[in-house]
């Protein structure tokens, strides 16, 4: 009998081990009821765990994508409320699922507020969150969402350029008077590599557009293996030369602080700066040629 019980619990553990993937799969199929059933069954068996909270945060993100704002706000607030007891006696970054869940919940709430015409409230929410979580792993994500609501029209923050690949990157101030495109990328990022041909084409078409490609270290190199700072820098240089041939000669400052200030928790992130040094376009994620070219046209000929 004891053996049967042990086998049952072992099988149950395996069944619930992939709750995040299960919920995301159901949501990708637009099957909200299945996702809710999976979450309910998991919670009844395992209670509220960091994995449960991350899966719940995906419910909030899916509702936001579908413009179901009341549901999005409800799922996001549930995530935060249920996370509070788990945060007692531990740091946010003690569990990756927990930090992801909280970051997503705050993101969804701010974007929902903005979509409902409550932009000021969304900005205030993110600024309060930065006071609480500004020294945690979700700080770049919070900055990203704050930037989405406030960045366009503001002076571009200075870049940290003390370390670069090859030739040291000059400061943004040196290029004032010229339009600039910042391309935040990561050595592991597939979408960044996919953006490379688009950027190379635009570089050939807009000779007066200054390109800068900030990146940062992540603590690992090829195949996710741990790497010393020097070894990772060498790997970054190899990736840059192999996959970004059309961007050789572009300054590549290496700094985590640039990613935090510009909210580049998503890679690539594209930022266009006009001739006066103000941000004209801010886009976390890959961008198609036509959209990026139209934005460049505005800053070069607008």
N, C-alpha and C positions, 0 to 999 in steps of 0.2 A: 504493500500500500504506500509506504513511504517513498519507494522508488517511483511509483506512478505519479505521486504528487511532485516529486523533484523534476520528473520529465515534463509534467504539465507546466510548471513555472519556467522551465528552461525554454520550452516552445513559446510560451507567452512572451518571454523577454525578447526572443527573436522576432516575434510577430510585431512588437511595438518598437523595435529598435529603429525602424525607418519612418517614424511618424512624420518627420519633416518632409521627406521625399514623397510619402504617400499623400500628404495634404497638397503638396505642390503639384503632384501629378493630377489629382482630382480637380484642382483649380485650373490647371492648364486645359483640362477638358470641359471647363465651365460647369463642373458638377459640384456646386456649392453644398448641396445636401449630403453628398458622399463625404466631402471634406469635414463637414460638421459632425457627421456620424463617427468618422475616424477619430476626431478630437475627443468626442464624448466618451468613446470606448477606452481610449488611452487614459483619459483623466480618471475614469471610474476604476481602472486597474492600477495606475501608477501615481495618480495625484498630479499636482502641479510641479513640473520639473522644468529646468531651463529649455529642454528640447520641446516640451509642450508649449512654452511661451514663444519660442521662435516659430513654431508651426502656427500658433495663433496670430502672430504678427504677419505671417503670409496671408492670412485671411483678410487682415486690414489692408494690405497692399493690393490684393486682388480687387477688393471692393472699391478702393480708390481708383484703380485703373479703369474699372467699369463705371466710374462716376456715381457710385452708390455711396454718397457722402455720409448719410446717417449711419449706415452699417460700418463704413470705414472708421468713423470716429468711435463707434461703440467697440469694435474689436481692438482698436489702438488703446483706448482707455482701460479696457479689460486687461490687456497685456501689462500696462503699467501698474494697475492695482494689484494684480496677482503676483507681480514681480517684487513688490515692496517687502513682503516677508522674507523672500530669498536673499534680499540685499542686506538684511540685518546680520552683522557679524562677518560679512565678506565684501570684497571689493567688486566693482562692476566687471573688471577684467579677470576675475577668478574663473569665469566660465565663458567661453566664446559664444555659446548659444544665448546666454543671458545678455551679453553686451549687444549682440545682433538684434535681439528682441526689443530691447529698450531703444536702441538707435532707430529701428524701423517704426516703432510706435510714435516716437517724437516726430519723425519725418512725415508720417501719415497725418498726424494731427495738424502740423503746420501747413501742409499742402491742402488739406481739407478746408482749413480756415481761409486760406487764400482763394480757393476755388469758390467759396461761398461769399466772397467779397469782404472777408475779415482779415485782410492782409496785415494790418497793424497788430492784431492779436496773435497771428502766426509768428510775426517777427519777435514779439515780446516773449512768446513761449520758447523760442529757440535761444534767445539771449539769456533767459533764466536757466535753461538747460545747460548752456555753456558755463554758467557760473558754477553749476554742480558737477558737470562732467568734462570741463575744459582740459583736464589733465589725464583723460582716459582715451582708450582706443577709438571711441565714437566721436571725438572732437572734430576730425576732418568731415565726417558725415553731417554733423550739426552745422559746421561752417558752410558746407555745400548747400544745404537747404536754406540757410540764412542768405547766402550769396544769390541763390535763385530768386529770392524776394527783394534783394536790395542792391545787388552788384551793378547792374547796368546803369550807366550814367555817373558812377562814382570813380574817383581817381584810382588807377590800378596800384595795388600795393607793391612795394619794392620786392625784388627777388633776392634771396640769399645766394650769392654767387662766389663764395670763398672757395668752393670746390667744384670742379667741372671736369668733364671728359675732354682731354686735349687742351686746346686753347682756352684760357679762363673766359667765362662769360661776362660781358660788360653789363653794367647796370641798365635798368629800363630808362633811366633819365638820359642816358647817352643817345637813345633813339627817339626822344621826344621830337615831334615834327614829322615822324614817319609812322604809318600804320604798322601794327605788330600783331602777330599770331603766336600765342603760347600753346604748345602741344604737350600736355602732361601725359607721360607714358610710363609703363612699367616693363621690366625685362620679361616678365611671365605673361604679359597681356596679349592674347590672340587678337582682340579687337583693335589694339594699337597697331599691330602688324598689318591688319586689314586696312587701316586708315593711311598707311604709308604711301601707297600709290596715288591716292587722292591728294595728299599733301605735296608730293613731288610734282604732280601735274600743276597744282595751283602755284607752287613756287616758280615753275617755269613760265607761268602766265602773268604773274604779278611781280615784276622785278623790283619794285620799290617796297614790297611787303617784307618786313623783317620777321624772320622765324626764330623762335627760341623753344627748345625742347627740354623742359625741366623733368628730372626723374629723381628717384630716391632708392636707398637700399631697403631690402626687406628681410635681411638676415639669412638668405639662402641663395643658391645659384641653380645650376642645371639639375633637373629631376627633383627639385625641392630639397637638395642636400644642404645642410648647414654650411655656411661659408664665413670666413673672416671678412672684415670690412674691405681689406685690400683685395682678397680673392673675388669678392662679389663685384667690386668695381671693375676688375679685369673682365669678369663675365658680362657685365653691362656693356662694356666697350665692344666685346665680341658680338653681342646681340645687335647693337647699334650698327656696326659695320655690315653685318650679314643681312639684316632685314630692312634697313633704312638707307639703302644706297643713294636714293634720290634726295636725301637730306644731309648728306655729308657736308661738313663745313658749318652746319647750324650749331650755335652754342648749346651745350647741354649741361646746365648747372645741376649738381647733385645735392639735394637737401630735403630732409623730411619737413622742415618748417615751411617750405614753399607749398607743399601739398596740404598742410594744415591751414594756412592762411587762405589759399585759393579753394579749399574745400574739395580737393581732388581725391575723395574716397572712391570715386568711380574713375576707371581709366578706360579709354582716354578721356580727358577733359580738354575742351577747346575754348580758348578765351581770345577774343579780338579786342584790341586796344586802338582807339582812334588817334588821330594826329595830335590831339590835345592831351593825350595820356589818360583818357577816360575809357572805361570798359564799355564797349558797344554791343558785345555778344558774349554770352556765357552758356556753355553747353556740356554738361556731364554726359559722357557716352559717345559712341561712334556717330559720325555725321556723314550723310551722303554728299557727294560732290556738288550737286545743284544747290542744296541748302547753304552749304558753307560758301560757295562762290557768290551767292546772292548777298550774304552777309558781308563778305569782303568787298563787293562792289559798293556797298553803302559807305564803308569807311575809306575807300580809296577814291571814289568819285562822287560820293554823296554831298 
